[in-house]
Amino acid sequence: MDIIYVGCKPQKILSGGDKYLTEVLDYLEKEANLKYLDFSHTAWFQKGARFSANFNAVKCIINANFWAVREFFKINKNRKNKYIILINSYYKQFFFIFVWFIKLRKNCTYVVGINALYYHSRGDSFLNKLDKFMMKIFLLPASAIIVNSKAVHDEVRSMGIKSPVEVIYPRLDLPPDIPEGVFNKDKSKFNILYVGYCTPFKELHILVEAIGLLKEYSIQLNIVGEYEGHKEYYSFLKSIIAKHDIASKVHFHGRKEGKELTYFYKTSDLLVSPGSGEGYGRVLVEAMYFELPVVGANSGATTELIQHGVNGLLFSPKDPQDLSRKIETLITDKTYRSTLAANARKESLKANFTMNLGKQFYDFLKNVHNYHKRGLHAKATQ
């Protein structure tokens, strides 16, 4: 089976999406004839116009699509090969024209992988609508689509996309456990944990605003994750912290792995996932595994993991006041918090800890390939 992956293999595992993609590509490298159409070195990519709406962004998009066509012809010299073109939806801004070119190629099948649908968090309704429009244009020509949760599946369908959609959940590698006797938990404060990137689409500012509304409580918000990669957003978060005078309550710790990450799970009272566009929510499952109650936005895949009032609480997306009320409920009611935590642990054990993502991808792509050779349309198994 001949596959062209448009993108590069992550050099470092910095997110759940990186873990997901690396496991898939590792398997495809072994089992298929996988070629990379890697654009990480190109000038237009280095300019970084993915999240802009200006002349430079339009110029980059045009350059990206011309580049993709040229590189495709270099790889596809033998027109008899039936290639599957696999593209992650992260790159929709760059290649939403190129995929229609692929659609016209009789010897190619276009398959798109979706980790999340990030058109909720641009801070501007026009840009959010533009992102959603571009995503739809990107998905329409796909022969098949692979998503990482039922929630993303349903959202794709709500956009009017008719292509077969396969759900392949992430496989979780949990950080190692550590005995509670080797650390001291600060019980004088209510410790709230956030794990993830500090980027606009994670909507961390909603959580920081909520902390600012809870000044009367002894709270500590620990932000664990890369925060220097998006300097403008980090500055924005710092301005909110300064506005509410909560610098003593909010602490940035950078990215943590292994036992260091486990330490934060074990010493926290609550994990909050404020983003409204999560594709799966790996950290939610990790937190629940370590018996933490969780609070998340009532949107996206978060609703697939959190049963409101059972293993956690859901708040109205983008509403810091509602989030603060949910947090306050858990601060003041320890018994309720303990009940949610116990149920969270039980729910976490339903996650995928063993099934290899790469094999699932390979089997589905093989199905797509076989149908394509017969001139038929692939069928999703879910």
C-alpha positions, 0 to 999 in steps of 0.5 A: 500500500502506497501512502503519502503523508503530507507533513512531518513526523514530530521530532519531540513529543510535546502533546497528546496529538504528537503521541497519536501521530507518532504512533500512527506513522511508526506503524505505517513506516513498517507496514506500508510504503510511506513517503513524506511530503515534508514542508517543515523546511520551506520558507512559506511555512517558516513565516508562520501564517497559519493563524493570520488573515492578511496578505502574507497569509494569502501569499503563503497559502498560494505558495503552499499549494503550488509547492504541494503540487510540485512535490506530489509530481516528484513523488508520483512519477509512476502514474500507475501507483494508487496513492493514499494521500493522508493529511492532518486537519491541522494543515487545512489553512495551507492545503485546502486547495491542494486537496481538490487537486488530489480529488481530480487524480484518478490514481489517488485517494485523499484521507484526512485525519482530525485531532480537533476542530479548532474554530471556536477560539480565535477571539473573533467571530469572523475568524472562527467562521472563516476557519470553519468554512476552510475546514469544510472546504478541506473535508469535502473532497475526502474519500474517508475521514479518521477522527479521535472521538465520537464528538468530533465524528458528530461535529463533522457530520453536522457540517454536512460532510458525507464521507465515511468517518472512522473513530479511532480513539487515542491510546494512553500511556499514563505517567508512572504512579508515585507513592503518596508518602514521598511528597507533601500536599499543601492542604492549606490551599485548594490546588487547581491543575491545568495541563496543556499548551498555553495557546488561544485555542486551549482558552486558558484565559477563561480559567485565569479569569475564573480564578480572578473571581474567586479571590476570597478563597485560598487557591493555587492554580498550577499551569503545567505545559509549554507557555513560552511558545506563544508569547503574545498569548502568554502576555495576554494571560499575564495581563489578566493576572495583573488585572485581578491581582492574583499573581500569588495564586497562578504559577507557570511550571512549564512542561512536565513528564513522567513522575514530575507530571504525576506529582501535580496530579497527586497534589491537586484537588481538581483539574480544569480543561477550559477549552471548548474545541477539544478533540479528545481530552487526554489530560482529562482521562489522566486526571481521572485515573489519578482520582481527580474530579474534573471540570470542563467546557460543555462542548466537543469531546469533553462532553464524551468524557465528563458526565455532569454531576457524576465524575465531574462538572461541565460549565458553559463554554467561554463563561468564566463566571459559570466556571468560577461557580463550578469551581466554588461548588467543589471547593466548598463541598468536600464530600461531593468532590470525593464522590466525583473523584471516585467515579472519575477513577472508574470512568478512566478505566474505560479508556484505550490503554492497549489497542495500537493506533497504527494498526487501526489506521493501517487496517482502515487505510487498507480498506480504503485502498481496496475499495479505491482499486475497485472504484468503490467508496470505503466504508467506516466500521463505526 
